[in-house]
Protein backbone atom coordinates (compact mmCIF):
# COMPACT_ATOMS: atom_id res chain seq x y z
CA UNK A 1 0.00 0.00 0.00
CA UNK A 2 1.46 3.33 -1.09
CA UNK A 3 1.49 6.19 1.43
CA UNK A 4 0.65 9.72 0.37
CA UNK A 5 2.95 12.53 1.30
CA UNK A 6 1.42 15.54 3.00
CA UNK A 7 1.98 17.59 -0.16
CA UNK A 8 0.26 14.97 -2.36
CA UNK A 9 -2.70 14.77 0.03
CA UNK A 10 -3.11 18.56 -0.01
CA UNK A 11 -2.92 18.62 -3.81
CA UNK A 12 -5.51 15.85 -4.05
CA UNK A 13 -7.82 17.70 -1.65
CA UNK A 14 -7.41 20.98 -3.52
CA UNK A 15 -8.18 19.35 -6.88
CA UNK A 16 -11.28 17.68 -5.40
CA UNK A 17 -12.46 21.00 -3.98
CA UNK A 18 -11.86 22.71 -7.32
CA UNK A 19 -13.82 20.01 -9.15
CA UNK A 20 -16.70 20.40 -6.70
CA UNK A 21 -16.63 24.18 -7.01
CA UNK A 22 -16.69 24.08 -10.80
CA UNK A 23 -19.98 22.13 -10.69
CA UNK A 24 -21.47 24.27 -7.91
CA UNK A 25 -22.86 27.38 -9.64
CA UNK A 26 -25.43 25.53 -11.77
CA UNK A 27 -26.73 23.51 -8.83
CA UNK A 28 -26.80 26.54 -6.53
CA UNK A 29 -28.67 28.68 -9.04
CA UNK A 30 -31.13 25.84 -9.67
CA UNK A 31 -31.70 25.41 -5.92
CA UNK A 32 -32.12 29.18 -5.44
CA UNK A 33 -34.65 29.29 -8.29
CA UNK A 34 -36.57 26.35 -6.82
CA UNK A 35 -36.54 28.06 -3.39
CA UNK A 36 -37.90 31.26 -4.96
CA UNK A 37 -40.58 29.24 -6.77
CA UNK A 38 -41.66 27.57 -3.51
CA UNK A 39 -41.88 30.95 -1.77
CA UNK A 40 -43.88 32.43 -4.68
CA UNK A 41 -46.30 29.49 -4.55
CA UNK A 42 -46.67 29.89 -0.76
CA UNK A 43 -47.26 33.65 -0.98
CA UNK A 44 -49.38 33.57 -4.11
CA UNK A 45 -46.83 35.86 -5.77
CA UNK A 46 -47.32 38.63 -3.17
CA UNK A 47 -44.39 40.35 -1.51
CA UNK A 48 -43.83 39.58 2.16
CA UNK A 49 -42.96 42.36 4.61
CA UNK A 50 -39.49 41.98 6.15
CA UNK A 51 -40.56 42.02 9.78
CA UNK A 52 -42.03 40.09 12.71
CA UNK A 53 -40.25 36.80 11.88
CA UNK A 54 -37.32 35.72 14.08
CA UNK A 55 -34.95 32.96 13.01
CA UNK A 56 -32.51 31.42 15.46
CA UNK A 57 -29.68 29.49 13.82
CA UNK A 58 -25.98 29.25 14.54
CA UNK A 59 -23.88 31.61 12.42
CA UNK A 60 -21.47 28.75 11.74
CA UNK A 61 -22.64 25.13 11.58
CA UNK A 62 -19.73 22.75 12.01
CA UNK A 63 -21.81 19.91 10.61
CA UNK A 64 -24.63 20.45 8.10
CA UNK A 65 -26.27 17.13 9.03
CA UNK A 66 -27.97 18.55 12.10
CA UNK A 67 -28.40 22.31 12.45
CA UNK A 68 -30.74 23.58 15.18
CA UNK A 69 -33.45 25.96 13.95
CA UNK A 70 -36.06 27.96 15.85
CA UNK A 71 -38.50 30.23 14.09
CA UNK A 72 -41.13 32.49 15.65
CA UNK A 73 -43.48 35.26 14.60
CA UNK A 74 -44.37 38.25 16.78
CA UNK A 75 -48.05 38.41 15.90
CA UNK A 76 -51.39 37.88 17.67
CA UNK A 77 -52.77 34.37 17.99
CA UNK A 78 -56.45 35.07 18.75
CA UNK A 79 -59.80 34.46 17.08
CA UNK A 80 -59.64 35.29 13.40
CA UNK A 81 -56.22 36.99 13.59
CA UNK A 82 -53.40 34.48 13.89
CA UNK A 83 -50.33 33.08 12.11
CA UNK A 84 -51.59 30.12 10.12
CA UNK A 85 -48.37 28.86 8.48
CA UNK A 86 -44.62 29.31 8.41
CA UNK A 87 -42.61 28.08 5.41
CA UNK A 88 -38.86 27.51 5.85
CA UNK A 89 -36.61 27.12 2.79
CA UNK A 90 -32.86 26.71 2.39
CA UNK A 91 -31.83 28.34 -0.89
CA UNK A 92 -28.73 26.17 -1.40
CA UNK A 93 -30.11 22.70 -0.64
CA UNK A 94 -30.84 20.23 -3.45
CA UNK A 95 -34.42 20.17 -2.09
CA UNK A 96 -34.89 23.68 -0.69
CA UNK A 97 -38.20 23.09 1.12
CA UNK A 98 -37.11 22.43 4.70
CA UNK A 99 -40.38 22.61 6.67
CA UNK A 100 -43.89 23.99 6.81
CA UNK A 101 -45.41 24.58 10.23
CA UNK A 102 -49.17 25.07 10.63
CA UNK A 103 -50.82 26.86 13.55
CA UNK A 104 -54.25 27.72 14.93
CA UNK A 105 -55.30 30.24 17.58
CA UNK A 106 -55.09 27.35 20.08
CA UNK A 107 -51.33 27.15 19.44
CA UNK A 108 -50.89 30.18 21.69
CA UNK A 109 -47.63 31.22 19.99
CA UNK A 110 -46.40 30.98 16.44
CA UNK A 111 -43.08 29.29 17.11
CA UNK A 112 -41.42 26.01 16.25
CA UNK A 113 -38.04 24.36 16.76
CA UNK A 114 -36.40 21.52 14.86
CA UNK A 115 -33.10 20.41 13.38
CA UNK A 116 -32.44 20.82 9.67
CA UNK A 117 -29.96 19.53 7.15
CA UNK A 118 -27.89 21.96 5.09
CA UNK A 119 -25.74 21.08 2.08
CA UNK A 120 -23.48 24.16 2.19
CA UNK A 121 -23.28 27.78 3.29
CA UNK A 122 -26.61 29.34 2.37
CA UNK A 123 -29.55 31.51 3.35
CA UNK A 124 -32.40 30.14 5.42
CA UNK A 125 -35.62 31.98 4.60
CA UNK A 126 -38.78 31.88 6.70
CA UNK A 127 -42.10 33.22 5.42
CA UNK A 128 -45.14 33.53 7.70
CA UNK A 129 -48.75 33.76 6.52
CA UNK A 130 -51.57 35.05 8.74
CA UNK A 131 -55.25 34.18 8.67
CA UNK A 132 -55.89 37.68 7.28
CA UNK A 133 -53.51 37.11 4.35
CA UNK A 134 -50.61 39.18 5.69
CA UNK A 135 -47.12 37.92 4.83
CA UNK A 136 -43.93 38.41 6.85
CA UNK A 137 -40.42 37.18 6.17
CA UNK A 138 -36.84 37.10 7.38
CA UNK A 139 -33.66 35.30 6.37
CA UNK A 140 -30.37 34.34 7.94
CA UNK A 141 -27.06 33.20 6.44
CA UNK A 142 -25.55 30.03 7.90
CA UNK A 143 -21.95 29.09 7.12
CA UNK A 144 -21.63 25.31 6.90
CA UNK A 145 -18.18 23.78 7.25
CA UNK A 146 -19.22 20.16 6.50
CA UNK A 147 -22.22 19.65 4.20
CA UNK A 148 -25.14 17.47 5.24
CA UNK A 149 -27.03 16.82 1.98
CA UNK A 150 -24.50 14.70 0.21
CA UNK A 151 -21.40 16.71 1.12
C-alpha positions in Angstrom: 0.0 0.0 0.0 1.5 3.3 -1.1 1.5 6.2 1.4 0.6 9.7 0.4 2.9 12.5 1.3 1.4 15.5 3.0 2.0 17.6 -0.2 0.3 15.0 -2.4 -2.7 14.8 0.0 -3.1 18.6 0.0 -2.9 18.6 -3.8 -5.5 15.9 -4.0 -7.8 17.7 -1.7 -7.4 21.0 -3.5 -8.2 19.4 -6.9 -11.3 17.7 -5.4 -12.5 21.0 -4.0 -11.9 22.7 -7.3 -13.8 20.0 -9.2 -16.7 20.4 -6.7 -16.6 24.2 -7.0 -16.7 24.1 -10.8 -20.0 22.1 -10.7 -21.5 24.3 -7.9 -22.9 27.4 -9.6 -25.4 25.5 -11.8 -26.7 23.5 -8.8 -26.8 26.5 -6.5 -28.7 28.7 -9.0 -31.1 25.8 -9.7 -31.7 25.4 -5.9 -32.1 29.2 -5.4 -34.6 29.3 -8.3 -36.6 26.4 -6.8 -36.5 28.1 -3.4 -37.9 31.3 -5.0 -40.6 29.2 -6.8 -41.7 27.6 -3.5 -41.9 30.9 -1.8 -43.9 32.4 -4.7 -46.3 29.5 -4.6 -46.7 29.9 -0.8 -47.3 33.7 -1.0 -49.4 33.6 -4.1 -46.8 35.9 -5.8 -47.3 38.6 -3.2 -44.4 40.3 -1.5 -43.8 39.6 2.2 -43.0 42.4 4.6 -39.5 42.0 6.1 -40.6 42.0 9.8 -42.0 40.1 12.7 -40.2 36.8 11.9 -37.3 35.7 14.1 -35.0 33.0 13.0 -32.5 31.4 15.5 -29.7 29.5 13.8 -26.0 29.2 14.5 -23.9 31.6 12.4 -21.5 28.7 11.7 -22.6 25.1 11.6 -19.7 22.7 12.0 -21.8 19.9 10.6 -24.6 20.5 8.1 -26.3 17.1 9.0 -28.0 18.5 12.1 -28.4 22.3 12.4 -30.7 23.6 15.2 -33.4 26.0 14.0 -36.1 28.0 15.8 -38.5 30.2 14.1 -41.1 32.5 15.7 -43.5 35.3 14.6 -44.4 38.2 16.8 -48.1 38.4 15.9 -51.4 37.9 17.7 -52.8 34.4 18.0 -56.4 35.1 18.8 -59.8 34.5 17.1 -59.6 35.3 13.4 -56.2 37.0 13.6 -53.4 34.5 13.9 -50.3 33.1 12.1 -51.6 30.1 10.1 -48.4 28.9 8.5 -44.6 29.3 8.4 -42.6 28.1 5.4 -38.9 27.5 5.8 -36.6 27.1 2.8 -32.9 26.7 2.4 -31.8 28.3 -0.9 -28.7 26.2 -1.4 -30.1 22.7 -0.6 -30.8 20.2 -3.4 -34.4 20.2 -2.1 -34.9 23.7 -0.7 -38.2 23.1 1.1 -37.1 22.4 4.7 -40.4 22.6 6.7 -43.9 24.0 6.8 -45.4 24.6 10.2 -49.2 25.1 10.6 -50.8 26.9 13.5 -54.2 27.7 14.9 -55.3 30.2 17.6 -55.1 27.4 20.1 -51.3 27.2 19.4 -50.9 30.2 21.7 -47.6 31.2 20.0 -46.4 31.0 16.4 -43.1 29.3 17.1 -41.4 26.0 16.3 -38.0 24.4 16.8 -36.4 21.5 14.9 -33.1 20.4 13.4 -32.4 20.8 9.7 -30.0 19.5 7.2 -27.9 22.0 5.1 -25.7 21.1 2.1 -23.5 24.2 2.2 -23.3 27.8 3.3 -26.6 29.3 2.4 -29.6 31.5 3.3 -32.4 30.1 5.4 -35.6 32.0 4.6 -38.8 31.9 6.7 -42.1 33.2 5.4 -45.1 33.5 7.7 -48.8 33.8 6.5 -51.6 35.0 8.7 -55.2 34.2 8.7 -55.9 37.7 7.3 -53.5 37.1 4.3 -50.6 39.2 5.7 -47.1 37.9 4.8 -43.9 38.4 6.9 -40.4 37.2 6.2 -36.8 37.1 7.4 -33.7 35.3 6.4 -30.4 34.3 7.9 -27.1 33.2 6.4 -25.5 30.0 7.9 -22.0 29.1 7.1 -21.6 25.3 6.9 -18.2 23.8 7.3 -19.2 20.2 6.5 -22.2 19.6 4.2 -25.1 17.5 5.2 -27.0 16.8 2.0 -24.5 14.7 0.2 -21.4 16.7 1.1 
